[in-house]
Each structure stands twice: as structure tokens, then as C-alpha cells.
Amino acid sequence: MDRKERIRQVEKFVKSQSEKVSVKDIAEALDLSKNYSRRLAKDAKEEGLIKGQKSKPVIGYIFERKGRTRTDGGDRNGEIEVLTTREALLWAVREYAPERHGEAGGKPLPELRKFVRNEVADGTVPVAHAWRFS
């Protein structure tokens, strides 16, 4: 099957879905690699056949060991936790720096994110953006 036909397959699949679909959804439905599916979907988007957008980046917080506050910046070898809500960030403070929980509790969400990034986590790493198509 040539590339144009594959792009039409992507278009047909995406338009047949009631919600936005991920690259993984396309790859699984058409039995293609995720990388190839992403390129096809982006081409279909550029041709105006489907709509698509990339999500905002998500930060992964790296934690070395439970119950210890960051002291040296870490070596970025710990567990990665993706924490997007206030509850999740407070959980991380309780798990990794319980003695700082009282300090974190009253902070607004943007300050809490900064606090966890700078004072609790051993490091951060951007987690890949995700494409969604409709």
C-alpha cells in the first residue's frame, strides 16, 4: 500500500472515532509502528484531512528514596513520578519529605509545583508531548 493510501486509512480511522485518538490508537488499529503512524497522522493534518494538536509538556519528578529530602540535586537515577494535581504533589511531599508536608500544605498549585521541583524531588525530566487527532 502506498503512502497516500495509508494517509487515507489514518483519516478514515480518526474520523470514525467519537473522541480524539492518540498515535498509539492509530498504530494499533492499522497495525503500524507508532513512529510511522505519527508521521502519517501529521501528514494528514498538514493536508487538512484531520485535526491534531500536541499536548502541553508534562514534568516527571525524579525521586531517589522515600523519606529523604533532596540534599545534593540527585543523580537522576530514581523513580519518575508524573504529578499533575495538588493531591499528587502533596502525596509526593508526604512520601519523600514528610517533615516538609506542613510547609507545602498551604501553597497554591504553581508554588507547590515549584516547591516539589526545587525542594523535594532529586530532579525533573520532561515527559514526551502526546499528539491527539480528531
Sequence and secondary structure as in RCSB ss.txt:
>XXXX:A:sequence
MDRKERIRQVEKFVKSQSEKVSVKDIAEALDLSKNYSRRLAKDAKEEGLIKGQKSKPVIGYIFERKGRTRTDGGD
RNGEIEVLTTREALLWAVREYAPERHGEAGGKPLPELRKFVRNEVADGTVPVAHAWRFS
>XXXX:A:secstr
  HHHHHHHHHHHHHH SS EEHHHHHHHHT  HHHHHHHHHHHHHTTSS EEE   EEEEEE STT    S   
S SEEEE  SHHHHHHHHHHH GGGHHHHHTS HHHHHHHIIIII SEEEEE   EEE 
